[in-house]
Amino acid sequence: MKTYYAVIFTSKRTVEDGEGYAKMAEVMDELAQKQPGFIRVESARNADGKGITVSYWESLEAIQVWRENSKHLVAQQFGKEKWYMQYNVEICQVIKDYSFIQN
Amino acid sequence: MKTYYAVIFTSKRTVEDGEGYAKMAEVMDELAQKQPGFIRVESARNADGKGITVSYWESLEAIQVWRENSKHLVAQQFGKEKWYMQYNVEICQVIKDYSFIQN
């Protein structure tokens, strides 16, 4: 298995789709997908506002570049001020993976 | 930071709460929390059936023990047969973490 990395972003939203969150999230997803080293992103959010986004990357350098991307920084700042009650981020190295698909 | 591990379980459900899924998920969550080395678990699921569960563990051995737990194995088998169209699992070592809480 080629080494790759995951960024786990767990968040608790403030208000339902307040202040342009959905649009910003969509723009951030598109922007992330254009970054060098991006592999894929998965997101899920409960009706109560609890959400998890996992993005996968080829290197720690790619994660660092994305973290410092200027447009992403603006979204991070908005996120802190308006959208999130709290969030946690874990940057991880994937050690092993497997999958199942229903026939 | 003390070394710890994350198991990312991304799934696509078959039918809404079919065949006792919710009950089994609840029992599995309770059981996981009793395992040695368990830290915490986070879950979110979209209305369309896409879900992400991340469990955090103190060691790879704890993850292995949980994976081979007999009751959990039954749930895994049910999951393959009935509840999941597909799932992916990544076992990861957390390299770095940070968090934000709204004042």
Backbone of each chain as ProteinMPNN parsed JSONL, in Angstrom:
{"seq_chain_A": "MKTYYAVIFTSKRTVEDGEGYAKMAEVMDELAQKQPGFIRVESARNADGKGITVSYWESLEAIQVWRENSKHLVAQQFGKEKWYMQYNVEICQVIKDYSFIQN", "coords_chain_A": {"N_chain_A": [[0.843, -1.202, 0.0], [0.581, 2.152, -0.928], [1.865, 4.88, 0.917], [-0.404, 7.067, 2.497], [-2.415, 9.862, 3.649], [-4.806, 11.005, 6.095], [-7.134, 13.549, 6.899], [-9.078, 14.204, 9.561], [-11.948, 15.874, 10.214], [-13.98, 16.928, 12.613], [-17.026, 18.339, 13.518], [-19.252, 20.639, 15.175], [-22.055, 22.248, 14.262], [-23.288, 25.656, 14.338], [-25.857, 27.144, 13.558], [-28.522, 26.031, 11.391], [-27.39, 25.841, 8.213], [-26.552, 28.535, 8.284], [-25.661, 31.876, 7.273], [-24.473, 31.482, 4.714], [-23.08, 29.08, 4.74], [-23.364, 26.554, 3.38], [-22.806, 27.151, 0.704], [-20.153, 28.061, 0.91], [-18.938, 25.717, 1.857], [-19.225, 24.077, -0.345], [-17.684, 25.435, -2.275], [-15.187, 25.212, -1.013], [-14.822, 22.425, -1.077], [-14.581, 22.022, -3.854], [-12.306, 23.526, -4.338], [-10.4, 22.2, -2.778], [-10.201, 19.833, -4.171], [-8.748, 20.559, -6.338], [-6.224, 20.875, -5.423], [-2.715, 20.049, -5.377], [-1.843, 16.686, -4.703], [-4.188, 15.958, -3.523], [-6.521, 13.377, -2.763], [-9.205, 12.237, -2.154], [-12.455, 13.15, -0.79], [-14.703, 12.729, 1.945], [-17.889, 13.221, 3.362], [-20.232, 13.615, 6.057], [-23.21, 14.533, 7.753], [-25.155, 14.838, 10.651], [-28.658, 15.459, 11.381], [-28.754, 16.978, 13.68], [-26.604, 18.693, 13.566], [-24.046, 17.777, 13.991], [-21.053, 16.915, 12.423], [-18.84, 15.093, 10.177], [-15.954, 15.299, 8.291], [-13.746, 13.734, 6.132], [-10.71, 14.085, 4.598], [-8.462, 12.897, 2.114], [-5.008, 12.538, 1.413], [-1.94, 12.714, -0.485], [0.456, 13.369, 0.73], [2.046, 14.809, 3.68], [2.942, 17.326, 3.179], [1.227, 18.248, 1.183], [-1.114, 18.492, 2.676], [-0.369, 20.494, 4.434], [0.03, 22.65, 2.646], [-2.58, 22.986, 1.733], [-3.803, 23.688, 4.112], [-2.747, 26.174, 4.49], [-3.627, 27.582, 2.353], [-4.837, 30.523, 0.905], [-7.573, 31.196, 0.388], [-8.826, 29.186, 1.729], [-8.04, 29.776, 4.286], [-9.557, 32.039, 4.785], [-12.103, 30.891, 4.857], [-11.745, 29.25, 7.088], [-11.519, 31.204, 9.063], [-14.042, 32.446, 8.949], [-15.471, 30.215, 9.661], [-14.736, 29.833, 12.35], [-15.788, 32.166, 13.429], [-18.517, 32.124, 12.844], [-19.826, 29.653, 12.028], [-19.208, 27.305, 13.412], [-19.666, 25.673, 16.495], [-17.871, 24.112, 17.727], [-14.819, 22.424, 16.771], [-12.8, 19.581, 15.88], [-9.635, 18.524, 14.757], [-7.823, 15.931, 13.311], [-4.747, 14.868, 12.091], [-3.622, 12.25, 10.194], [-1.712, 9.268, 9.56], [-2.387, 6.788, 7.236], [-2.443, 3.42, 7.992], [-3.385, 0.985, 7.27], [-5.821, -0.342, 5.03], [-9.128, -1.406, 3.996], [-11.929, -2.724, 2.142], [-15.447, -3.205, 1.375], [-17.803, -4.303, -0.974], [-21.138, -4.63, -1.863], [-22.442, -7.4, -3.61]], "CA_chain_A": [[0.0, 0.0, 0.0], [1.293, 3.435, -0.954], [1.555, 5.692, 2.098], [-1.221, 8.262, 2.317], [-2.764, 10.538, 4.904], [-6.199, 11.412, 6.247], [-7.435, 14.634, 7.828], [-10.421, 14.013, 10.115], [-12.489, 17.146, 10.711], [-15.252, 16.672, 13.3], [-17.512, 19.658, 13.891], [-20.613, 20.859, 15.64], [-22.495, 23.489, 13.643], [-24.094, 26.578, 15.142], [-27.24, 27.178, 13.066], [-28.755, 25.299, 10.149], [-27.037, 26.534, 6.979], [-26.511, 29.972, 8.504], [-24.621, 32.768, 6.764], [-23.757, 31.047, 3.515], [-22.193, 27.941, 5.003], [-23.453, 25.495, 2.347], [-22.092, 27.63, -0.483], [-18.723, 28.059, 1.219], [-18.492, 24.326, 1.947], [-19.152, 23.579, -1.719], [-16.515, 26.07, -2.894], [-13.993, 24.622, -0.385], [-14.683, 21.078, -1.62], [-14.068, 22.14, -5.224], [-10.945, 24.051, -4.252], [-9.551, 21.118, -2.243], [-10.007, 18.822, -5.214], [-7.76, 21.062, -7.301], [-4.911, 20.958, -4.774], [-1.786, 18.93, -5.613], [-1.785, 15.699, -3.637], [-5.528, 15.6, -3.035], [-7.008, 12.079, -3.229], [-10.67, 12.281, -2.158], [-13.049, 13.666, 0.443], [-15.971, 12.115, 2.354], [-18.553, 14.034, 4.38], [-21.56, 13.251, 6.537], [-23.651, 15.401, 8.845], [-26.438, 14.513, 11.267], [-29.65, 16.533, 11.44], [-28.501, 17.812, 14.866], [-25.495, 19.616, 13.334], [-22.756, 17.104, 14.147], [-20.564, 16.51, 11.114], [-17.484, 14.579, 10.016], [-15.389, 15.318, 6.941], [-12.411, 13.139, 6.06], [-10.048, 14.27, 3.3], [-7.308, 12.007, 1.958], [-3.926, 13.273, 0.749], [-0.752, 11.906, -0.794], [1.616, 13.723, 1.572], [1.846, 15.815, 4.732], [3.208, 18.628, 2.559], [-0.014, 18.648, 0.507], [-2.045, 18.913, 3.731], [0.131, 21.782, 4.935], [-0.246, 23.661, 1.618], [-4.031, 23.222, 1.758], [-4.102, 24.38, 5.362], [-2.297, 27.572, 4.387], [-4.241, 28.198, 1.171], [-5.407, 31.792, 1.383], [-9.038, 31.166, 0.395], [-9.207, 28.262, 2.79], [-7.845, 30.499, 5.544], [-10.734, 32.9, 4.962], [-13.186, 30.002, 5.278], [-11.452, 28.848, 8.465], [-11.817, 32.326, 9.943], [-15.509, 32.516, 8.981], [-15.926, 29.039, 10.407], [-14.581, 30.086, 13.781], [-16.627, 33.274, 13.879], [-19.949, 32.012, 12.595], [-20.504, 28.404, 11.702], [-18.918, 26.153, 14.261], [-19.589, 25.765, 17.948], [-16.551, 23.559, 18.007], [-14.339, 21.411, 15.852], [-11.549, 18.879, 16.155], [-8.924, 18.078, 13.566], [-6.71, 14.997, 13.493], [-3.996, 14.542, 10.879], [-3.29, 10.835, 10.43], [-1.121, 8.434, 8.509], [-3.148, 5.551, 7.077], [-1.556, 2.273, 8.162], [-4.008, -0.173, 6.636], [-7.197, -0.08, 4.609], [-9.839, -2.479, 3.306], [-13.279, -2.285, 1.789], [-16.448, -4.215, 1.043], [-18.863, -3.845, -1.88], [-22.225, -5.61, -1.989], [-22.607, -7.936, -4.971]], "C_chain_A": [[0.876, 1.249, 0.0], [0.876, 4.252, 0.268], [0.652, 6.862, 1.715], [-1.76, 8.719, 3.666], [-4.241, 10.935, 4.899], [-6.28, 12.578, 7.218], [-8.885, 14.465, 8.264], [-10.858, 15.335, 10.737], [-13.869, 16.869, 11.289], [-15.778, 18.0, 13.819], [-18.937, 19.628, 14.414], [-21.025, 22.23, 15.121], [-23.285, 24.353, 14.624], [-25.547, 26.528, 14.681], [-27.332, 26.49, 11.711], [-28.444, 26.192, 8.943], [-26.971, 28.062, 7.12], [-25.398, 30.648, 7.723], [-23.803, 32.173, 5.621], [-22.846, 29.854, 3.698], [-22.178, 26.923, 3.861], [-22.661, 25.887, 1.1], [-20.578, 27.585, -0.259], [-18.179, 26.628, 1.265], [-18.302, 23.733, 0.553], [-17.906, 24.132, -2.436], [-15.222, 25.456, -2.331], [-13.746, 23.205, -0.906], [-14.075, 21.114, -3.025], [-12.607, 22.573, -5.226], [-9.981, 22.96, -3.77], [-9.202, 20.127, -3.344], [-9.023, 19.255, -6.296], [-6.353, 21.113, -6.708], [-4.031, 19.78, -5.185], [-1.817, 17.978, -4.424], [-3.124, 15.318, -3.047], [-5.935, 14.24, -3.595], [-8.538, 12.068, -3.295], [-11.171, 12.832, -0.84], [-14.387, 12.983, 0.684], [-16.572, 12.981, 3.45], [-19.879, 13.441, 4.792], [-21.921, 14.182, 7.676], [-25.02, 14.962, 9.339], [-27.372, 15.722, 11.235], [-29.38, 17.477, 12.619], [-27.275, 18.717, 14.728], [-24.107, 19.014, 13.505], [-22.278, 16.574, 12.801], [-19.141, 15.974, 11.142], [-17.101, 14.703, 8.544], [-14.0, 14.691, 7.014], [-11.853, 13.405, 4.665], [-8.769, 13.44, 3.296], [-6.284, 12.67, 1.048], [-2.719, 12.376, 0.544], [0.43, 12.18, 0.124], [1.225, 14.72, 2.657], [2.06, 17.22, 4.173], [1.938, 19.145, 1.876], [-1.044, 19.151, 1.524], [-1.661, 20.3, 4.24], [-0.189, 22.909, 3.947], [-1.733, 24.008, 1.624], [-4.428, 24.014, 3.006], [-3.766, 25.867, 5.279], [-2.837, 28.289, 3.155], [-5.047, 29.429, 1.594], [-6.94, 31.778, 1.417], [-9.557, 30.265, 1.51], [-9.055, 28.931, 4.155], [-9.034, 31.403, 5.846], [-11.913, 32.061, 5.463], [-12.982, 29.547, 6.728], [-11.835, 29.951, 9.453], [-13.327, 32.511, 10.089], [-16.06, 31.381, 9.841], [-15.852, 29.281, 11.905], [-15.564, 31.135, 14.27], [-18.11, 32.945, 13.832], [-20.527, 30.609, 12.622], [-20.341, 27.284, 12.719], [-18.976, 26.493, 15.735], [-18.259, 25.182, 18.4], [-16.116, 22.643, 16.876], [-13.038, 20.798, 16.339], [-10.936, 18.464, 14.828], [-7.859, 17.072, 13.978], [-6.064, 14.729, 12.139], [-3.355, 13.182, 11.114], [-2.531, 10.234, 9.248], [-1.916, 7.127, 8.433], [-2.177, 4.375, 7.1], [-2.062, 1.085, 7.358], [-5.394, 0.218, 6.158], [-7.802, -1.31, 3.955], [-11.259, -2.022, 3.045], [-14.156, -3.462, 1.415], [-17.454, -3.587, 0.085], [-19.868, -4.974, -2.065], [-22.333, -6.094, -3.434], [-24.01, -7.682, -5.51]], "O_chain_A": [[1.788, 1.387, 0.815], [-0.303, 4.312, 0.616], [0.908, 7.56, 0.735], [-1.584, 8.05, 4.684], [-4.839, 11.168, 3.849], [-5.585, 12.6, 8.234], [-9.806, 14.569, 7.453], [-10.225, 15.845, 11.66], [-14.817, 16.608, 10.549], [-15.048, 18.723, 14.497], [-19.712, 18.715, 14.128], [-20.432, 23.247, 15.483], [-23.864, 23.862, 15.593], [-26.384, 25.926, 15.354], [-26.345, 26.383, 10.984], [-29.144, 27.171, 8.686], [-27.298, 28.79, 6.183], [-24.325, 30.077, 7.531], [-22.584, 32.342, 5.568], [-21.936, 29.637, 2.898], [-21.113, 26.484, 3.426], [-21.945, 25.072, 0.519], [-19.823, 27.132, -1.119], [-17.084, 26.362, 0.769], [-17.354, 22.991, 0.3], [-17.181, 23.399, -3.108], [-14.276, 25.208, -3.079], [-12.601, 22.823, -1.149], [-13.173, 20.339, -3.343], [-11.788, 22.069, -5.995], [-8.879, 22.821, -4.3], [-8.072, 19.647, -3.441], [-8.528, 18.435, -7.068], [-5.39, 21.371, -7.43], [-4.513, 18.657, -5.327], [-1.818, 18.415, -3.273], [-3.2, 14.455, -2.172], [-5.72, 13.972, -4.777], [-9.106, 11.908, -4.375], [-10.408, 12.967, 0.116], [-15.12, 12.692, -0.261], [-15.868, 13.426, 4.357], [-20.576, 12.834, 3.979], [-21.065, 14.577, 8.467], [-25.935, 14.74, 8.545], [-26.928, 16.86, 11.082], [-29.742, 18.652, 12.561], [-26.935, 19.437, 15.667], [-23.105, 19.661, 13.201], [-23.012, 15.864, 12.114], [-18.339, 16.34, 12.002], [-17.838, 14.263, 7.662], [-13.182, 15.07, 7.851], [-12.448, 13.001, 3.666], [-8.091, 13.295, 4.313], [-6.637, 13.284, 0.041], [-2.498, 11.417, 1.283], [1.307, 11.331, 0.282], [0.197, 15.391, 2.558], [1.442, 18.181, 4.631], [1.61, 20.327, 1.975], [-1.759, 20.119, 1.263], [-2.515, 21.162, 4.448], [-0.623, 23.988, 4.35], [-2.104, 25.178, 1.533], [-5.284, 24.898, 2.95], [-4.411, 26.703, 5.912], [-2.543, 29.464, 2.936], [-5.842, 29.368, 2.532], [-7.542, 32.286, 2.363], [-10.578, 30.542, 2.141], [-9.844, 28.683, 5.068], [-9.466, 31.526, 6.992], [-12.63, 32.468, 6.377], [-13.939, 29.469, 7.498], [-12.389, 29.69, 10.521], [-13.835, 32.708, 11.193], [-16.983, 31.566, 10.634], [-16.79, 28.973, 12.641], [-16.109, 31.029, 15.368], [-18.882, 33.419, 14.667], [-21.603, 30.393, 13.178], [-21.213, 26.429, 12.87], [-18.399, 27.489, 16.173], [-17.614, 25.684, 19.321], [-16.945, 22.145, 16.114], [-12.284, 21.404, 17.1], [-11.645, 18.097, 13.891], [-7.079, 17.332, 14.893], [-6.744, 14.404, 11.166], [-2.642, 12.978, 12.096], [-2.697, 10.646, 8.1], [-2.094, 6.443, 9.44], [-1.216, 4.333, 6.333], [-1.283, 0.287, 6.837], [-6.072, 1.018, 6.802], [-7.084, -2.158, 3.425], [-11.736, -1.059, 3.644], [-13.674, -4.568, 1.17], [-17.907, -2.464, 0.308], [-19.509, -6.109, -2.378], [-22.317, -5.29, -4.367], [-24.317, -8.068, -6.638]]}, "seq_chain_B": "MKTYYAVIFTSKRTVEDGEGYAKMAEVMDELAQKQPGFIRVESARNADGKGITVSYWESLEAIQVWRENSKHLVAQQFGKEKWYMQYNVEICQVIKDYSFIQN", "coords_chain_B": {"N_chain_B": [[2.354, 14.817, 22.498], [0.512, 11.923, 23.22], [0.805, 8.852, 21.54], [-1.859, 7.787, 19.469], [-4.649, 6.097, 17.861], [-6.804, 6.008, 14.984], [-9.81, 4.686, 13.671], [-11.33, 4.815, 10.68], [-14.487, 4.529, 9.446], [-16.3, 4.366, 6.684], [-19.426, 4.369, 5.205], [-22.095, 3.166, 3.064], [-25.425, 2.965, 3.368], [-27.991, 0.425, 2.92], [-31.038, 0.222, 3.165], [-33.307, 2.449, 4.864], [-32.812, 2.251, 8.21], [-33.206, -0.529, 8.188], [-34.043, -3.889, 9.188], [-33.276, -3.972, 11.921], [-31.002, -2.378, 12.255], [-30.422, 0.067, 13.658], [-30.66, -0.612, 16.361], [-28.666, -2.584, 16.583], [-26.409, -1.016, 15.982], [-26.343, 0.669, 18.159], [-25.927, -1.144, 20.287], [-23.394, -2.065, 19.504], [-21.881, 0.291, 19.753], [-22.001, 0.666, 22.538], [-20.732, -1.642, 23.374], [-18.184, -1.337, 22.234], [-17.24, 0.79, 23.723], [-16.664, -0.41, 26.098], [-14.399, -1.819, 25.644], [-10.932, -2.583, 26.275], [-8.591, 0.041, 25.904], [-10.149, 1.66, 24.351], [-10.945, 4.952, 23.27], [-12.715, 7.132, 22.245], [-15.729, 7.658, 20.275], [-17.029, 8.894, 17.204], [-19.809, 9.768, 15.221], [-21.561, 10.319, 12.133], [-24.299, 10.698, 9.895], [-25.627, 11.149, 6.686], [-28.855, 12.079, 5.308], [-29.187, 10.655, 2.976], [-28.045, 8.194, 3.4], [-25.304, 7.871, 3.474], [-22.589, 7.429, 5.601], [-20.244, 8.209, 8.269], [-18.121, 6.865, 10.647], [-15.875, 7.404, 13.224], [-13.628, 5.837, 15.268], [-11.566, 6.027, 18.169], [-8.499, 4.9, 19.48], [-6.197, 3.5, 21.885], [-4.143, 1.82, 21.091], [-2.826, -0.291, 18.428], [-3.22, -2.93, 18.979], [-5.494, -2.942, 20.6], [-7.382, -2.202, 18.702], [-7.272, -4.402, 17.026], [-8.184, -6.442, 18.749], [-10.807, -5.595, 19.178], [-11.754, -5.791, 16.586], [-11.821, -8.499, 16.29], [-13.608, -9.302, 18.165], [-16.215, -11.387, 19.278], [-19.012, -10.82, 19.271], [-19.009, -8.506, 17.821], [-18.1, -9.45, 15.43], [-20.327, -10.855, 14.545], [-22.054, -8.714, 14.06], [-20.625, -7.499, 11.999], [-20.908, -9.417, 10.021], [-23.697, -9.463, 9.617], [-23.88, -6.849, 8.751], [-22.581, -6.925, 6.268], [-24.284, -8.623, 4.904], [-26.795, -7.415, 4.986], [-27.063, -4.588, 5.647], [-25.246, -2.786, 4.507], [-24.388, -1.225, 1.474], [-21.905, -0.65, 0.641], [-18.661, -0.407, 2.212], [-15.803, 1.329, 3.549], [-12.754, 0.959, 5.284], [-10.297, 2.562, 7.149], [-7.35, 2.249, 8.944], [-5.554, 4.188, 11.118], [-2.689, 6.083, 12.201], [-2.646, 8.704, 14.46], [-1.105, 11.73, 13.859], [-1.027, 14.367, 14.487], [-3.015, 16.709, 16.308], [-5.644, 19.147, 16.774], [-7.876, 21.605, 18.156], [-10.917, 23.595, 18.281], [-12.953, 25.71, 20.195], [-15.924, 27.474, 20.469], [-16.186, 30.628, 22.076]], "CA_chain_B": [[1.09, 14.09, 22.298], [0.587, 10.48, 23.333], [0.392, 8.209, 20.288], [-3.133, 7.077, 19.463], [-5.03, 5.596, 16.545], [-8.193, 6.234, 14.568], [-10.385, 3.8, 12.661], [-12.338, 5.55, 9.903], [-15.417, 3.592, 8.812], [-17.181, 5.121, 5.788], [-20.362, 3.372, 4.68], [-23.306, 3.544, 2.342], [-26.459, 2.053, 3.839], [-28.95, -0.086, 1.948], [-32.364, 0.805, 3.392], [-33.418, 3.248, 6.076], [-33.019, 1.529, 9.463], [-33.751, -1.853, 7.909], [-33.587, -5.124, 9.833], [-32.667, -3.82, 13.249], [-29.681, -1.743, 12.193], [-30.23, 1.091, 14.689], [-30.444, -1.305, 17.625], [-27.342, -3.206, 16.531], [-25.407, 0.05, 16.033], [-26.321, 1.142, 19.544], [-25.28, -2.196, 21.078], [-21.971, -2.076, 19.132], [-21.273, 1.473, 20.373], [-21.853, 0.393, 23.981], [-19.733, -2.704, 23.514], [-16.878, -0.751, 21.905], [-16.82, 1.657, 24.832], [-16.181, -1.255, 27.203], [-13.157, -2.491, 25.256], [-9.674, -1.965, 26.714], [-7.917, 0.868, 24.902], [-11.093, 2.537, 23.642], [-10.892, 6.363, 23.696], [-14.027, 7.728, 21.979], [-16.252, 7.398, 18.938], [-17.816, 9.974, 16.605], [-20.567, 9.276, 14.063], [-22.494, 11.207, 11.441], [-24.867, 10.066, 8.707], [-26.519, 11.972, 5.859], [-30.186, 11.536, 5.033], [-29.112, 9.748, 1.815], [-27.501, 6.885, 3.79], [-23.842, 7.926, 3.583], [-22.208, 7.647, 6.992], [-18.851, 8.1, 8.697], [-17.876, 6.659, 12.075], [-14.453, 7.361, 13.563], [-13.355, 5.449, 16.654], [-10.191, 6.345, 18.56], [-7.971, 3.806, 20.303], [-4.855, 3.716, 22.453], [-3.121, 0.968, 20.464], [-3.247, -1.149, 17.322], [-3.659, -4.192, 19.577], [-6.882, -2.734, 21.026], [-8.194, -2.223, 17.479], [-7.305, -5.789, 16.572], [-9.05, -7.187, 19.668], [-12.185, -5.18, 18.882], [-12.107, -6.319, 15.271], [-12.044, -9.939, 16.397], [-14.626, -9.557, 19.197], [-17.173, -12.318, 18.658], [-20.303, -10.157, 19.002], [-18.766, -7.542, 16.757], [-18.008, -10.233, 14.183], [-21.702, -11.122, 14.112], [-22.556, -7.462, 13.48], [-19.933, -7.308, 10.712], [-21.492, -10.34, 9.053], [-25.012, -8.888, 9.317], [-23.644, -5.627, 7.988], [-22.272, -7.281, 4.877], [-25.418, -9.29, 4.271], [-28.065, -6.69, 4.985], [-27.187, -3.153, 5.901], [-24.34, -1.903, 3.781], [-24.091, -1.386, 0.06], [-20.446, -0.725, 0.632], [-17.964, 0.345, 3.238], [-14.344, 1.413, 3.541], [-12.147, 1.104, 6.607], [-8.872, 2.908, 7.204], [-6.749, 2.263, 10.274], [-4.612, 5.306, 11.007], [-2.001, 6.628, 13.38], [-2.817, 10.153, 14.527], [0.205, 12.381, 13.891], [-1.181, 15.716, 15.051], [-4.417, 17.085, 16.465], [-5.936, 20.434, 17.366], [-9.321, 21.82, 18.242], [-11.429, 24.958, 18.463], [-14.253, 25.792, 20.872], [-16.482, 28.844, 20.444], [-16.344, 31.235, 23.41]], "C_chain_B": [[1.324, 12.593, 22.408], [0.086, 9.863, 22.014], [-0.977, 7.552, 20.448], [-3.565, 6.834, 18.022], [-6.499, 5.87, 16.257], [-8.589, 5.176, 13.551], [-11.513, 4.566, 11.978], [-13.19, 4.534, 9.154], [-16.414, 4.427, 8.008], [-18.125, 4.131, 5.133], [-21.507, 3.996, 3.91], [-24.353, 2.507, 2.718], [-27.363, 1.577, 2.703], [-30.3, 0.598, 2.131], [-32.392, 1.525, 4.741], [-33.764, 2.366, 7.277], [-33.59, 0.124, 9.272], [-33.197, -2.91, 8.842], [-32.795, -4.896, 11.117], [-31.312, -3.141, 13.274], [-29.43, -0.801, 13.368], [-29.918, 0.448, 16.043], [-29.038, -1.915, 17.679], [-26.236, -2.153, 16.646], [-25.233, 0.556, 17.465], [-25.591, 0.139, 20.443], [-23.771, -2.214, 20.787], [-21.236, -0.888, 19.741], [-21.009, 1.236, 21.855], [-20.748, -0.625, 24.232], [-18.323, -2.156, 23.258], [-16.341, 0.052, 23.089], [-16.322, 0.88, 26.048], [-14.846, -1.93, 26.881], [-11.941, -1.799, 25.867], [-9.079, -1.138, 25.577], [-8.832, 1.769, 24.094], [-10.954, 3.959, 24.165], [-12.255, 7.032, 23.499], [-14.468, 7.384, 20.574], [-17.097, 8.58, 18.492], [-18.525, 9.419, 15.382], [-21.407, 10.378, 13.447], [-23.008, 10.477, 10.213], [-25.797, 11.039, 7.993], [-27.862, 11.292, 5.668], [-30.144, 10.525, 3.884], [-28.44, 8.405, 2.136], [-25.992, 6.812, 3.888], [-23.435, 8.254, 5.02], [-20.719, 7.519, 7.238], [-18.836, 7.891, 10.207], [-16.366, 6.618, 12.278], [-14.33, 6.95, 15.023], [-11.863, 5.648, 16.93], [-9.737, 5.351, 19.61], [-6.548, 4.099, 20.754], [-3.761, 2.917, 21.748], [-3.707, 0.189, 19.289], [-3.769, -2.484, 17.84], [-5.131, -4.081, 20.003], [-7.827, -2.782, 19.821], [-8.364, -3.653, 16.985], [-8.252, -6.64, 17.433], [-10.515, -6.875, 19.381], [-12.65, -5.772, 17.55], [-12.462, -7.805, 15.345], [-13.039, -10.313, 17.493], [-15.795, -10.343, 18.596], [-18.519, -11.66, 18.349], [-20.164, -9.155, 17.857], [-18.67, -8.252, 15.404], [-19.39, -10.546, 13.63], [-22.283, -9.884, 13.433], [-21.911, -7.203, 12.115], [-20.57, -8.176, 9.627], [-22.885, -9.865, 8.623], [-24.865, -7.667, 8.417], [-23.412, -5.923, 6.519], [-23.503, -7.827, 4.171], [-26.613, -8.362, 4.059], [-27.978, -5.173, 4.908], [-26.374, -2.258, 4.99], [-24.267, -2.241, 2.297], [-22.582, -1.46, -0.121], [-19.873, -0.036, 1.858], [-16.46, 0.318, 3.003], [-13.872, 1.579, 4.976], [-10.694, 1.53, 6.427], [-8.433, 2.926, 8.665], [-5.553, 3.207, 10.218], [-3.893, 5.576, 12.321], [-2.154, 8.147, 13.362], [-1.446, 10.794, 14.74], [0.119, 13.7, 14.642], [-2.66, 15.976, 15.26], [-4.527, 18.481, 17.05], [-7.436, 20.656, 17.349], [-9.657, 23.281, 18.487], [-12.758, 24.862, 19.197], [-14.692, 27.241, 20.92], [-16.621, 29.377, 21.862], [-17.795, 31.623, 23.66]], "O_chain_B": [[2.226, 12.053, 21.767], [-0.92, 10.297, 21.454], [-1.23, 6.853, 21.43], [-2.925, 7.306, 17.082], [-7.323, 5.953, 17.168], [-7.801, 4.814, 12.678], [-12.513, 4.919, 12.603], [-12.683, 3.772, 8.331], [-17.266, 5.11, 8.577], [-17.671, 3.143, 4.557], [-21.841, 5.169, 4.074], [-24.197, 1.321, 2.428], [-27.485, 2.233, 1.668], [-30.667, 1.463, 1.335], [-31.596, 1.235, 5.634], [-34.858, 1.806, 7.357], [-34.366, -0.354, 10.099], [-32.035, -2.851, 9.244], [-31.778, -5.545, 11.362], [-30.551, -3.316, 14.226], [-28.375, -0.849, 14.0], [-29.034, 0.899, 16.771], [-28.323, -1.784, 18.672], [-25.239, -2.375, 17.332], [-24.12, 0.832, 17.914], [-24.747, 0.519, 21.254], [-22.963, -2.359, 21.705], [-20.1, -1.028, 20.196], [-19.937, 1.56, 22.366], [-19.948, -0.495, 25.158], [-17.385, -2.479, 23.987], [-15.154, 0.0, 23.411], [-15.647, 1.432, 26.916], [-14.234, -2.544, 27.755], [-11.912, -0.572, 25.971], [-9.068, -1.572, 24.425], [-8.373, 2.546, 23.257], [-10.854, 4.163, 25.375], [-12.884, 7.452, 24.47], [-13.682, 6.878, 19.773], [-17.797, 9.194, 19.297], [-17.929, 8.687, 14.592], [-21.904, 11.262, 14.145], [-22.271, 9.734, 9.564], [-26.648, 11.673, 8.617], [-27.991, 10.081, 5.845], [-30.985, 9.628, 3.827], [-28.28, 7.569, 1.247], [-25.45, 5.803, 4.337], [-23.89, 9.249, 5.585], [-20.016, 6.813, 6.515], [-19.459, 8.645, 10.953], [-15.661, 5.883, 11.586], [-14.855, 7.621, 15.911], [-11.02, 5.465, 16.052], [-10.491, 5.001, 20.518], [-5.803, 4.834, 20.106], [-2.588, 3.289, 21.798], [-4.922, 0.031, 19.174], [-4.644, -3.098, 17.23], [-5.915, -5.006, 19.795], [-8.926, -3.329, 19.903], [-9.452, -4.061, 16.58], [-9.018, -7.451, 16.914], [-11.356, -7.773, 19.344], [-13.797, -6.198, 17.413], [-13.285, -8.303, 14.577], [-13.29, -11.495, 17.729], [-16.299, -9.996, 17.528], [-19.103, -11.905, 17.293], [-21.07, -8.982, 17.042], [-19.099, -7.726, 14.377], [-19.612, -10.511, 12.42], [-22.915, -9.976, 12.381], [-22.577, -6.741, 11.188], [-20.75, -7.75, 8.487], [-23.215, -9.861, 7.437], [-25.616, -7.48, 7.46], [-23.968, -5.265, 5.64], [-23.742, -7.539, 2.998], [-27.351, -8.498, 3.083], [-28.744, -4.544, 4.177], [-26.75, -1.116, 4.726], [-24.104, -3.401, 1.919], [-22.066, -2.232, -0.93], [-20.522, 0.814, 2.467], [-15.922, -0.58, 2.356], [-14.514, 2.256, 5.779], [-9.954, 0.931, 5.647], [-9.077, 3.548, 9.511], [-4.659, 3.052, 9.386], [-4.424, 5.328, 13.404], [-1.831, 8.798, 12.368], [-0.724, 10.45, 15.675], [1.052, 14.102, 15.337], [-3.484, 15.513, 14.472], [-3.62, 18.948, 17.738], [-8.171, 19.987, 16.623], [-8.8, 24.087, 18.849], [-13.596, 24.026, 18.859], [-13.946, 28.121, 21.349], [-17.11, 28.677, 22.749], [-18.119, 32.146, 24.726]]}, "name": "protein", "num_of_chains": 2, "seq": "MKTYYAVIFTSKRTVEDGEGYAKMAEVMDELAQKQPGFIRVESARNADGKGITVSYWESLEAIQVWRENSKHLVAQQFGKEKWYMQYNVEICQVIKDYSFIQNMKTYYAVIFTSKRTVEDGEGYAKMAEVMDELAQKQPGFIRVESARNADGKGITVSYWESLEAIQVWRENSKHLVAQQFGKEKWYMQYNVEICQVIKDYSFIQN"}
